[in-house]
Amino acid sequence: MRIGLVLRAAMVALLLALVLRPGWFEPVFAPLAPAGGPVIYTRSSLLSLSLSHLWLVAAASSLATLVAVTLAILVTRPAGAAFRPLSRTITNVGQTFPPVAVLALAVPVLGFGAGPTLVALFLYGLLPIFENAMTGLSTLPPHTMEAARGIGLNNRQRLMRVELPLALPVILAGIRLSVVIALGTATIGSTVAARTLGEVIIAGLLTNNTAFVLQGGLIVGLFAVLIYDALVMLEHRLARRSGRAQRG
């Protein structure tokens, strides 16, 4: 337990240093930069790129969660069960089309910038959240649901007070997977002028500067690991509260 806390603290400290004081790492990255070329990316603030990257991921993941969970609720009601295959087809669209293809299709409509990236991340994040939400809502303990009916809860009250709280750990596992995927996928948004950490990576690829590629990749990787870890801890806490076994 103590080792885990120390490791998390070390990763947080490293991430903050990379974003706020990148110049400290110049001796580390110097061997990877081309001769006479820049070592640290300075065309844009790494802090502003990181905040913009996280905002895109948060916005797309929040919208994907709202749509996917709402859709899962609808198809797990008796009246909506017939639409389950159609819902799966809809949420699979994002996984069928590569994010690059979605960007290419969205740019003529939305223009360059954050818009196409939000669309790509939203579509790509639907499936894991929808599948986990549907699983969580479809596998609730029968005796608990019977007890909820027995005390006179109506359909809305059962959903809000019993079903969603019990399914929340499973739903959160889908959100965790979707967020981590979005953190990595968002880097391609810089190909259509969205402000993400992909800007650093792409600049490194275009100038054959491995130092830039490593800087951008390391920051994205640390964000993904830390956010993943935080969501896992939240899942475990919710699972203990609900009394359900952790899944996903």
Disulfide bonds with the S-S distance in Angstrom:
none
